[in-house]
Amino acid sequence: MSYKPRGYRRDGYRRYTAKLGHSIPAELRTLAADGPGPAGPSVPEPPSHEEQGGGPEGERRVGPFRLRRLLARGGTSSVYAATMDPGHEQELALKVLDPSLTGRRGFLERFESTLDRVIRQRHPGLLPILRFGTFDGYTCVATMLVSGGTLRDRLARGPVEPREAVVLLRRIAAALNAANESGLVHGDVAPGNILFSGTNEPLLAGFGTAPVHLGISVGTPGYLSPEQAQGLVADRRTDVYSLGATAFEMLTGTAPYSYDSVPDLLIATVHTPVPSARQRRPQLPPEVDSILGRAMAKRPEDRQGSVVELVGELGALTWELSSIMNIDLSSSLTGGTGYAFDPTQVTDSETEFDRTASKLQELFKAAITAAVLVDERGYVVGWNGRATELFGWSSEQAAGRSLQSTIIPPQYREAHERGVRRYLATGEATVIGQAIQITAMNNLGKEFPIELSIAHAARSTSRALFLGFIRDMTAEKQTEKLAEMNAAVDSMLSAGGALESVGPRVLEAVGSTLGWACGSFWTLDPRGRGLVCEAFWNPTPGAYREFERATREAFCGPGQDVAGRVLAEGQPCWVEDVLQEPDLPRALPALRGGLHAAVSVPIVQFGSVTAALELVATDSRPIELEVLNNLYEVGRKLGRLRSRQPADKPRRGIRWLFS
């Protein structure tokens, strides 16, 4: 729909300007008049049903992208599910910007510069950008297609449980702060630009695509800062304001300001005092108003210095269970850190205990992070859907099992048992009220890192309940490993040397840091017709002998085997499991050695593939774009080294995600 401002039709812009005290930027003037209505006919329409089934002649395309279906449409862009040219059938999200926006002076330069810097961040909390550019006259951004919806979708169901809100805000702030530290200002932090992956991880999107006026970004009305509303220069404190407004809505279920027209909304942003969050949700801690009031202060200098500082203040508050559940549990809860509870204070009634337990089950239904409820013996009595997604156990399967046998690997169970016994004997528990990082295990036996926050929930004379929130830490740990890998690679490259001598050492550093089983370094044969194994890395002496022998004897011409595909296309190749591709020349010796996933990246010199790195794992591994992107960058760095052998005739590679 289009916004039609009330009372601003003819001379309204003068009145509106007078109220703000500044002239309105052109983009705000357009937005105030028409709002983010449907995109004009210049944005490509999605394919019709007939076109979708009509084959290549009927499909709608933008450059190399085939548009499958429309996902969303706004005033300046349309977002489609799309695929690349044949050979890359995995769907991605393609944002097609309106030419009326991209045609504005200086927009494309700023836009492309911003996206370049976002890509270089490689932060797990930023929505991965796969490719961007102008195709057939349309500026497009291809990103990972995520399945978890947006924060806006979730807020439509009501406020977020406060402890979960703090966890999500902490993740968002980490990504946003990384961008701010590099000099980037998002300028449009809003629920619609916070997406969720299939594993419920928040991803920040929308960099560079907000309307821009003379370098000043203009965000979503209701979340943009007062300085943006007045056309002033934005800095990192602008993002503090927008994240504060987003936090306000997460905690209360309503936006700070709500008006029918954009001009009224902008006027309120500049002039109306920050509303009280506690008036809208009285169960919130008293300190919330002062923290959010600072974050949304009219003057940037009155706000917190960074988004991390803002979220740190929220995280330091005491979020009692009563504020989470909108019920009065003061008889069984007291002050402290996190979910506070005094183990010496118990409910007088078993009925009261049962009522509390029933209310906790309601909390589970609304939780957007994995949550478990455990009794005094350590047995699971509550298990939500997010826990099922994370660990694989259904609620029926988990109920009645000990928590240690459900999520704790065998080597750590004894320590967990000692903690339970100590609590039963003394009432003391060292991990209560804290967030701890441990290794967990799913129903298939796969181990992965988690953050576990355990809190007392209720206790009677004979029973007790503990509430645990669980966050998958795989992405953070992977980012740490990638940073360690890149530091090791950069150190080796800075020492110099020929590609043939540095390549095997880089292979070992990469493989050992990221936890691959073995790997190989390939170079062109003397005639330049294919790749041969120059070195084989195997950290487990005696293992994978048959596969190592097959690799050392292999000759990979263009398109042959994993390394041969890299040679032919000039692009990375990821095989999730060689079981799915038994025709690969080395598939059989790999399977006999218990090897499954494989990845290879090119090393390009003078426009041609002259070498390749290959890594193999003992488990099946779905494509991990962040890992693949980093490995490809390692290959690019190696390509800058001199080689002892002449480079082959330049070959035109396929330019795709990493071009």
N, C-alpha and C positions, 0 to 999 in steps of 0.2 A: 504494500500500500504506500501511497505518497503522503507525507506529512503536509498538512495545510495549516500554517500558523494562523492563529486567531488574532484579528486586529492588526495585522501587519501586511495587508494586501496592497495598499496603494502607497501611503506615506509611511508605512510601517517600518521600513528599513531605517529611516531617520530616527523614529522613536526608539527602535531596538538599539541603534548605535548610541543614542544618547544615554540609554540606561547602562550600557556597558562602559561607556566612556572612551571607546576606541572605535576606529573604523573596522568593519567586518572583512576578514580575508575573503577573497573571491570564492574559495571552495566552501566556506561556511555560509556565504550568502546563497549559493546554489543549494546547499543542504537544507538550509532553513526554509527555502522556498518550496522545494520539491521533495526533499528527503531521499532516503535510499530506496527509491522505487525500483520497479523492474528495469533491467538493462534494456537499452535501446536495440534496434534491429542490427546494429553494427556488431554485437556480440553473437557468435555463431549459435544457432539453435541446436538442441540435441537431436540425434537421429530419431526418425519416426520408427514405429514398429515395423513397417514394411522395409524401411531402409536397414534396420538392424538385421533383418533376415534376408536381405537382398544381395549379400556378398559384396565384394570390393567395389563394384560399380555404384552401389547405392549407399555405401557407408559415408558418414561425414567425417572429414579429417581436418586437422590443423597441422601443417608440416608433417612430421613423422608420427603424430599422435592420431589414433583412431578413437573418436568419442563414442563411448558406450551408452552412457545415460547421464542425465542431469542430476547432480547431487544438491546443489544450492545455487541461488541467484540473488545478487545484491545490486546496489546502485552502480557499482563500478566494476563488477566482475561476475563471471559465472564459473562454477566449479563442476567438473565432470569426472566420472570414473572413465578412465581411458587406458589404452594399451599402446605400446610402441609398435614399430614395424614388425613383421613376422620374425619369430625367434625370441621375442621378449613379450610373452603373453601375460605376465603377471600384471594385474591391474594397479594403477597408480591414480592419484588425485591430480587433476590438471586444472589450475586456475587460469582462466582466460580473461585478461584485463580489457576493459572497454577502450577502444582507440581514442575516444574523446579524452580519456585520462592520460594515456601514454603519449599522446601528441602534444601535451603541454611542455613548454620550454623547460629543458633541464631535468624533466622527470626521469627519463630513461637512464641518464647517467647516474643520478642519485640512487635510483631503484637497483640497478645492476651492481653498483658499488656496495650497497647495503647487503644484498644477497651474497655477494662474494665474501664479505666479512662474516656473515652468519655461517656460511659453509665452513670457513676456516676455524670456527669455534669448536666444531665437532663435539658439542655438549649433548649428553643423552637426554636432557630435558628440552631440547629444541627439536621441532618437527624436521626430520631430515629432508633437505632439498636435493632432489636427484638431478634436475636439469632446469635451466631457464634460458630464455632467449626470445627472439622475435621470429615467427614463422608465418608465412603467407600474410604478413601485415598485422598479425596479432601477437602481442607480448604474452608469453605463457610462463607459468611456474609449475613444474612437476614435482610433487612431493609424495612421500609414502602415504598410502591409503590406509587409514586407521579405522577400526571397527567399533571403538568404544563411545562414539558420540562426542558431544562437547559439554563443557560445564554448564552452558546455557540449558541444554537438555535436562541435566540433572537438577538444576535449580527450579525447573518447572514443577518438580515433585516436592519442593519445599527446601528448608534450610539444610545445610550439611552439619552433621554431628561435629561439635567444636573440636574435639581432639583430631578427628579425621581432617577437618578443615585446616588445622595447623600443619598436619603432615603434608597435605597437598600444597599449601602455601609455601612451605619450606622448600619443596621440590621446584615449584615455579620460580621462587625467589632465587634459588641457586642458578638456574638457567638464565634468568633475567640479569642477575648480578654479573655473571660471566660476560654477557653482552655489554653491560654498562661499563665494566672494567676495561673493555677494549675500545671504548668510545662510542658504542652504539646506543641509541635511544630508541626503544620500541615505539612509543607514542600511541599505541592502541591496545594496551592490556585490558582485556574485557572477557567476560565469560564465553563469548562466541569464538575467541581466539585461543582458548585453552581446550585442547583435544585430549582424548584418552585412547591409549593403545589397547590392544586386545587383552593385555595383562594389567589393565587399569592404571598404567603409568601416565601422569599428566605430561603433555607435550605443548610447548608454547609455539604458536604459529602467528602469522600475520606481519612479520617484519617487512618493512619496505613498501607495503601495499596500501597504507592509509593515504588519503588525499594529502597533497603537499602544496604549500604556498610559500615560495621563496625560501625553501629549506625548512619550513616550519611544518611539523606533522600535525594533523588534525585527527583525533581519535574518534571512538564511538561516543555519541552524545550520552551523557549520564556517567561516563567513565573518564572522559577527557578532563584535563586539568583546567583551572581558571586561566592560566597563562596561554593554553592552547585556545580556549574560547575567545581570548582577546587578541589572538594572532601574534603573541609574543614568542620569543625563542624558548624552545624546550630543552631540558637537560635531564639527567638521571633522576632528579627529584620529581619530574613529570611522571615517570614510571612508578615512583613511590605513591603518588596520589592515586593513579589508576589501580594499582594493586590494593591500596587501602579501600577504594570504592568496591572492588571485587570482593575483598574480605568482608566488608560490611554486608553485602548481599549474601555471601556464603553463610554468615553467622545468623542473620536475621530472616532470610528468605525474601527480602524486599530490597530494591535498589535504594540508594540514599535519597535520590530525588526522583519524583515521578510526576510528569506533566504530559499533557496531550500533544504539545507542539515542541518542536526543537528549539525555537527562540526562548520559550519559557524555561526549558531545561537548561539552556546556556546561561540565561540570566540568573537562575538559581545557583548554578555552579560558581558564578563569579560573586554573587552578593548574599545568598541565603546561608546562614550559619549551618555548620555540619549537624545533622540530626543525631539524636541519641539512639544508639543501638539497643540499649537496655529498655528504653520505652517501648520498643517493638518486640523485644524478647527479654522480659525481666529476669529470666534465669541466668543470664550472662553475668560474668564477674564485673564488679563495679569499675575496675580499671580499663575495661574495654573501651569505654567512651573516650577517655583521655588519650589512649593509644591511637584509635581511629581518628580522633579529632586532630591530633598532630599530623597523621599521615595525609589527611585531606585539608590541611590548612590552606587558606587562600594564598598566602605568600610562600614560595618555595623554601625560603630560608628558615621557616618555622617548622618544616617537616623533618622526619628522620633523614639521616644522611644517605641511607641506602635502603633497598628493599630487604636486604638481609637483617639490618637493624630493626626494621619494622616487624618482620616475622619473628625475630628473636624476642622482642618484647611480648608478642602474643604468646609465644611458646613458653615464656616464663610464668604465665598466669596459672592459677589453680583452677583447673577445669573439673569441677565436681560433677558427680554422676547426675545430680539433680538438674544441672544445667543442660546435660546431654539429653535427658529423657523427658524434660518438662514435667517432672513429678517431684514431690517433696520426700526426700529420703534423709532428711536431717537427723532422724533418730538413729541412723546406722552409719552415717558418714561424718567425718570431721575434717579439719584442715590438714594441709600437707602439700606434697608435690604430686602432680598428676591426679589420678583417681585416689583421693585421700581416704584413709580408713584407719581407725584405731583398733588393733586386734584385741585390746582389753575391753572394748565396748561391743556388746552383742545385743541383738534384738530380743525383747522379752517374749516374743511370740513366734512360734513356728509358722503361724498363719501370715505374719508380717514377712517372714523370710520367703514363704512361697509367693507372696504378692510381688516382692522384689524380683524373684527369679522369673516370674511371668513378664514383668516389665522389661527385664533384660532380653527376653526373647523378642520383644517388639523392637528393641534397639538393633538386633541382628538383622531384621528384615530390611531396615533402612541403611545399614552400613554399606559404604562403598569401598571399604578395604577389608581384607581377610580378618575375620574375628572368630575367636573361640571362647567358649565358656567351660571352665573346668571346676570340678568339685574338690573338696578337701583331700581326697585320696589321689588326685591327679588324673581322674577319669573325665573324658569329654562328655558334657551334657548339652552343649550347644555348638553348632558348626554352621556358618553361613555359606551362601553361594560363592562368595569370593574365595573362601577357604577351599571350596571344592575345585575352583579353577586353578588355584595355586598348587594344591597338593594331590588332586585327583580323587580323593576319597569323597563319596557322597555323604550327606548328613546322616543318612541311615547307617552307612558303613562305619562312620567315625563315632557315632553315639555308643557309649559304653566301653570304648577302647581307652587305654591309658594314653595320655598325650605323648609320653616318651616313645612308645612303640608306633605312634602314628606319624610323628614329624621329626623325631630325633634319631640321627644315625646311631647304629649300635655302639660305636666307640665312645659316644658321649652320654649314653644312657645311665651309666653308674653314677656320674656326677649329678644328673638330674634326680635320680632316686634319693641320693643323700640329701639334696635340698628339700624334697618332699618330707622325708623322715624328720629332718630338723624342724620343719615348720609344725608338723603334727606334735612333736614333743615340747617345743618351746614357744611356738607362735611367732618365731623370727624367720624372716625370709629376706635375704640380701638383695634380691633382684626386684622386689616389689616397688612399684612407683618409678622404675627406671626403664630406659630404652637400651636394650643390650643387643649386640650383634653376635649371632651364632650361626652354625652350619645346620641346615635343615635337610630333610629328605622327603621326596614325594612318594606316591604309592608304587612307582616303578623302581624305586631305589636310587634315583638320581639326586645327588646332593647339590645344594645351592645356598648362597648366603641370604640371611634374612635379618631384619630388625624386629625384635619382639619387645612389646611394651605390656607388662603384666601389672594388673591392679586388683586390689581387694574390691569386690563388688558387694558382698553381703556376708553376714555371719550370724548364726544362732548359737545356742549352747552346744549343739552337737554337729552343726553343719557349717560349711563355708563355700563361697563361690569366688572364683577368680576370673577376671575378664582380660583377655589378651588380644591386642591388635598386632597384626603381622604385616610387614612390608617386605616385598622382594627386593633385595639389594644387588641383584645380578647386574643391573645396568651400571650402578655406581662402581662396583668392583671391576667391571669390564673397562670402564673409563680410566680407572686407576692403572690397570694393566696396560692399556693402550698408551697412556702417558709414559709409563715406565719403558715400554717398547720403543716409542719414538725417541726418548732421551738416549737410550742405548744405541739406536741406529745413528742418530745425529753425532754421537761421540765417535763412533767408528768412521763415519764419513769424513768428519773433520780431520782425522789423522791421514786421510788421503790414501792412495794406492790404486792399483788397477782393478777393474770390475771383477776379473777372474779370481783375485785374491780376497777382495772385500766381500763379494757376494756370499760365499759359504759362511763367513762369520756372521753376516747379517741374518742369514737363514737360521742359524742356531739361536741367535738372540731373539728373533721374532718367535720361532717355534717354542722355545722354552718358556718365554714370558707369557704367551697366550695359551699354553697348555696343549699343544698339538703333539701327536705321538712321534712323528718322524717327518722328514721332508727332503727335498732335493733341489739342487741348483742346476739349471739347464743353460747351455749356450749353443750357438749355431755350429753345425758341423763345418769343416773346412770349406766345403763347396757351397755353403749357404742354403742347402736344400731342406734342412730340418733341424730339430733340436735334439741334442744328446746330453746325457747326464754328466755334468762336470764334477759334482760332489753330492754325497748322500749323508744326511744328518740323522743319527739314531742315538738317542740318549740312553737306550736300554740295550746294553750289549747282549747279543744272542737272540734278540727278538726280531721279527719281521725279515728273517734272512732270505726267504724265497722272494718276497716283494722287493727287497733291496737288490737282489741279483737280477730280477726282471727289469727293474728300473735302470740299473747300470748298463744293461744290454739293449735297452729300448732305443729305437730311432723314431721320433715323432715328426712326421711330415705335416704340412698344413692340414688341419682338421682331424688328425689322428691322435687319439688319446686326449687327456686333459691338457697337457702342455701344447699339443698340436692345435687345439682349438684356440688357445691364446695366440699362437703364431699366426693362424689364419685370420683372426678377427681383430687382433690388437687390443682385446678387451679381457678383463678378468673372467675366469670360469669357475663356477662353484657347483660341485656335485654333492647333493645332500646325502646320498647313500649309493655306493656302487652297486648295491643290490638292485636298484632301479635301472641301472645301465649295465647289464651283464656283458654287453658287446664291447666294452672298453678293453683294449688289449691286456691291461694289467689288472682287470677286475678279479679274476680267479685267485692269483697269488695274494691280492689284497685281502680278500675275504678269508682265505686260509689263515692269514695272519691276524684276523680279527679287526681289520681296518675297514672303515666305512665311508666317512665324509672326506672330500678332497677339495682344495682350492688352489688355483694357480693365478698369478698375476704377471703381466708382461713387464719387461725392462726394455724401454725404447730408446734408441740412439739414432739421431739424424732421421727421424721419421719412420724408422723400421724397428720391428721387434728383433733384438739381437740376443736376448736371454730371457729367462723366466724363473720365478720362485714357485715351488709347489709344497704344500703342507697337507698332511693326511692325519685323520683322527680315528680313534677307536670307537667312536659313537657316531650315530647319525646326527647331522647338524643342519637345521634349516638355515637358509641364507640370512646372515646378519649384516645388514647394510653398513653399519658403523665399522665393523671389523673389515669388511671388504673395501670400504673407502680408505681406511688407514693402510691396509696392505697395498692397495693400488698406489697410494702416495709414497710408500717405501720403494716400490718399483720405479716410480718417477725419479726419486732421488738417486737411486742406483744408476739410472740412465744418464745422469750427468757425469758419471765417472768416465775416464778414458778406458779404452779396451786394448788389450794386446793384439786382438785380431781385427782386421778391417771390417767396418760395418757393411752389411749387404746393401744392395740397391734399395733406396727408399721404397717402402710399400705403403699404400694408402690404407690406413686402418679404418675401422668402423667407429664413428664418433657417436657415443651413446651417453650413458649416465655420467661417465667420468671424463668427458671431453672438455 
